[in-house]
């Protein structure tokens, strides 16, 4: 044997193989057919059960037997995939009209697994038999099965529109589908309307087919979304569970949930609600109980005495699966291709299929009727010359000769002769001729009926409609899901949810955040604050749990932290790192924290960057609904960083200090308010290689002192009167004597307005020097200051901070 090696580019091989695989997945596995609404595995299960006589009018049969049959004859895949598909068709919380009845544990709405197939028993439901009815009458195309030992149907006759009735969900390669279940009676009415009026609109159809009807009930909101989905195949609605507020004993109230949104796991929902209570994210819930029993679903949310039931119910809608969005994506296999179908196209596909099925059935029945008519004619003729026929047969030596003689002497056909010689003796009674005459009349009538159906489309359609109406009468039940016009906008009043509690919120430079109860703070007397040796406090606020903490980072992001969501941690313990709350860039770090009580107050945030830009933005622009990640605080130029952020009423002064020793004092009013994503305006004119090291608001110019620390370890204190108030974008005034050799450069600066006792200086080697500010004399701008750190030993000064916490600095 010679080996053949093909030299092919990898992308061609991969493309080809993946293409074939995708085609298989799309056509033969994950997507339903637009005609019968079934995926191949479902169709094979139903067909196998039907062929085996495992139907609703007979007893149940072991599920494992069916699964074995399906794998052995039609579907050569894993038994679990077949059994899971089989179980799903029996779950009345997944399918609007179940196709398989099952005895034993077939799973639950809590997501429990079904019992193994060796324990369960199943049979086709009555309505499933309607999907297969007349399949033996050559109504649909059959193809050989995988090993050519038998045949299987390409599609089922589907006497009702199963795709819309039971919906479908699936994910394949490049396509997914999400078609909701509907009410059988409404879908049949829609099909009939479409037959009667082939160019009707979605609006007209929606007068009979109002929208999805989920097996689990619930409430749909958003008729516009339904309409859009029916017109285009895609659309979004909200489904919410059915909940009522009832009075309980002791003046309390309770929320009773009796229906859940489609495909929501009840156990997970109950667990999530209880977690909200346990984590105190939702104050007002006393207890959550699942009281579901054989009489029906029931979840009880017991409330505390003064709780606002409406507010809590709204919170549950918004933050749990008690309300979920549902996105239509009506993709099905249509003419062997996946296609996004509108409702009208789906109805048309089904009607076309029915026309084909009924036509094929009529042809089959017509042929059978003609054949039987021919036989009946022969038998009637034979009975009229019975004695001659008996004589002829008796004179023959075998069956073949008898048939030949009958054909030769009396002009019977082969089929008639066969019927005559096969007659049983008791049929030669007198009654039989009347029965035959009656049958002949019936056949005549049937043949003319069938011929009429085949000759006229109108007749054909009326047959389809009559059958659908009969099905509706037999199987349609009450609608379960209510439909509301609009999606309700849920507004949650925070005070309802969160117990208002005053707490101490702390933020450290390295990013550890916590809230501490006043009890824990007082017990520690504000001493022994839990943090790492290398760390320091960036901010400490007295806040309420209904407030919001905004954290600003060096790279221009901000983190939105509602105080009630901060971890409640004791004063002496470390706190939670900010990276646990939001994904933060490793290079980034916190530079400022701002506490906000009310976003609607007329306050602004003031930003100052290293390259001397300043920006003022109204605080309300920083209020957000979604805050799972860092948000943009301002537009930073390349290589720029945020130096400081603080909240102001916009009527204060601002003082900027640069590395090379310039100080600029101007009014905040010179900076016009701009939007969140703006970059701001130039705050100070910088020399080359200079940058801003500090920026501080000035609230009382008479008392303000400026304290600076240079990299060489010198510290000096000046009165603000040493400077003149100027305007923004100027260079500012020199604030330290310029030396030719080893000049002083400003490492850090602070503005002191009351007299705190201490200031801390830290060097690059981590050495810390605490300075008593009251011991520092006031000096002028040209003074070099007093050396407090031995710069040779300890290295350059890197930062300095005041030990009190005015303005959260």
RAGIDA-V464295 format. One record per backbone hydrogen bond with DSSP energy under -1.0 kcal/mol. CO is the residue of the C=O (numbers start at 0). NH is the residue of the N-H. If there is no record, write none. Layout:
BEGIN
<<CO/NH> <CO/NH>>
END
This chain:
BEGIN
<<8/12> <9/13> <10/14> <11/15> <12/16> <13/17> <14/18> <15/19> <16/20> <17/21> <18/22> <19/23> <20/24> <21/25> <22/26> <23/27> <24/28> <24/29> <31/332> <32/36> <37/32> <38/42> <39/43> <40/44> <41/45> <42/46> <43/47> <44/48> <45/49> <46/50> <47/51> <48/53> <49/52> <52/54> <53/123> <54/57> <60/121> <61/65> <62/66> <63/67> <64/68> <65/69> <66/70> <67/71> <68/72> <69/73> <69/74> <74/76> <77/81> <78/82> <79/83> <80/84> <81/85> <82/86> <83/87> <84/88> <86/89> <87/90> <88/98> <88/99> <90/93> <90/94> <98/124> <100/122> <102/120> <104/114> <107/110> <108/265> <111/107> <115/118> <116/63> <119/62> <120/102> <121/60> <122/100> <124/128> <128/132> <129/158> <130/157> <131/134> <133/136> <140/153> <142/151> <144/147> <149/144> <151/142> <159/161> <160/164> <161/165> <162/166> <167/178> <169/176> <174/171> <176/169> <177/328> <178/167> <180/212> <182/186> <183/187> <184/188> <185/189> <186/190> <187/191> <188/192> <189/193> <190/194> <191/195> <192/196> <196/199> <200/204> <201/205> <203/206> <204/207> <204/208> <213/216> <217/481> <218/239> <219/483> <220/237> <221/225> <222/226> <223/227> <224/228> <225/229> <226/230> <227/231> <228/232> <229/342> <232/329> <234/327> <236/325> <237/220> <238/323> <239/218> <241/257> <241/258> <243/255> <245/253> <251/247> <252/302> <253/245> <254/300> <255/243> <256/298> <258/241> <260/263> <264/268> <265/269> <266/270> <267/271> <268/272> <269/273> <270/274> <271/275> <272/276> <273/277> <274/278> <275/280> <275/281> <283/303> <286/301> <288/299> <292/295> <295/292> <297/290> <298/256> <299/288> <300/254> <301/285> <301/286> <303/306> <306/308> <307/311> <308/312> <309/313> <310/314> <311/315> <312/316> <313/317> <314/318> <315/319> <319/322> <321/240> <323/238> <325/236> <328/177> <328/330> <329/340> <331/338> <332/33> <333/336> <336/333> <338/331> <341/345> <342/346> <343/347> <344/348> <345/349> <346/350> <347/351> <348/352> <349/353> <350/354> <351/355> <352/356> <353/357> <354/358> <355/359> <356/360> <357/361> <358/362> <359/363> <360/364> <361/365> <362/366> <363/367> <364/368> <365/369> <366/370> <367/371> <368/372> <369/373> <370/374> <371/375> <372/376> <373/377> <374/378> <375/379> <376/380> <377/381> <378/382> <379/383> <384/388> <385/389> <386/390> <387/391> <388/392> <389/393> <390/394> <392/395> <397/401> <398/402> <399/403> <400/404> <401/405> <402/406> <403/407> <404/408> <405/409> <412/416> <413/417> <414/418> <415/419> <416/420> <417/421> <419/422> <423/426> <424/427> <430/434> <431/435> <432/436> <433/437> <434/438> <435/439> <436/440> <437/441> <438/442> <439/443> <440/444> <441/445> <442/446> <443/447> <444/448> <445/449> <446/450> <447/451> <448/452> <449/453> <450/454> <451/455> <455/459> <456/460> <457/461> <458/462> <459/463> <460/464> <461/465> <462/466> <463/467> <464/468> <465/469> <466/470> <467/471> <468/472> <469/473> <470/474> <471/475> <481/219> <483/221> <484/222> <492/495> <493/497> <496/282> <500/544> <502/542> <503/515> <504/540> <505/513> <506/537> <506/538> <507/510> <510/577> <511/507> <512/575> <513/505> <514/568> <515/503> <516/520> <517/521> <518/522> <519/523> <520/525> <521/524> <523/526> <531/534> <535/508> <538/506> <540/504> <542/502> <543/546> <544/563> <546/562> <547/595> <548/560> <549/593> <550/558> <551/590> <551/591> <552/555> <553/641> <555/632> <555/633> <556/552> <557/630> <558/550> <560/548> <561/564> <562/565> <566/514> <569/572> <570/529> <575/512> <576/579> <577/580> <577/581> <584/587> <588/553> <591/551> <593/549> <595/547> <597/600> <600/602> <602/618> <603/647> <604/616> <605/645> <606/614> <607/642> <607/643> <608/611> <609/691> <611/682> <611/683> <612/608> <613/680> <614/606> <615/673> <616/604> <617/620> <618/621> <619/622> <630/557> <636/639> <640/609> <643/607> <645/605> <647/603> <651/667> <652/697> <653/665> <654/695> <655/663> <656/692> <656/693> <657/660> <658/745> <660/734> <661/657> <662/732> <663/655> <664/725> <665/653> <666/669> <667/670> <674/677> <677/634> <680/613> <682/728> <686/689> <690/658> <693/656> <695/654> <697/652> <699/703> <703/719> <704/751> <705/717> <706/749> <707/715> <708/746> <708/747> <709/712> <710/796> <712/787> <712/788> <713/709> <714/785> <715/707> <716/778> <717/705> <718/721> <719/722> <729/684> <732/662> <744/710> <747/708> <749/706> <751/704> <753/755> <756/772> <757/802> <758/770> <759/800> <760/768> <761/797> <761/798> <762/765> <766/762> <768/760> <770/758> <771/774> <772/775> <779/782> <785/714> <788/790> <789/793> <790/794> <793/764> <795/763> <798/761> <800/759> <804/807> <805/808>>
END
